[in-house]
Amino acid sequence: MKLSIVIPAYNTEKFIDACINSCLMYRNSEVEVIVIDDGSTDKTFNRSSLFTTTYHQEHKGVSRARNLGLDKAQGDYIWFVDSDDLINPDGLKHVLNRCDGKDNIIRFNHFRYYKHTDKLMRRFEQPPYRIWFHERQFLWEVV
């Protein structure tokens, strides 16, 4: 397996279907989608378990949910996607093309879009780049 998409989720039943669907648009054997339900009190677990492998833990926070996802993931690469985010329809294909085993971390652009105003509010553009660690180095970055 090439890529594991790990989605930590807490009380996001309104968003989780769209998030999962965006992750499954380019479905193939190289990709697995794992949802970690972090003790949701709504129907997040029920909704996500219809479409993906879903694990439930007591509410411990997003970092613990990501760590459980890391433990369960089978992929060579891990992509953390927030449960209220969507992947661009071609995004997964582009990420898979960069998962070639040469680099430890792949960073790429993202956009902030607000549906209620129906416009792109902020665009974060930097050329996608790869990072290969020769030695232990510190990288300051958002997950």
Disulfide bonds with the S-S distance in Angstrom:
none
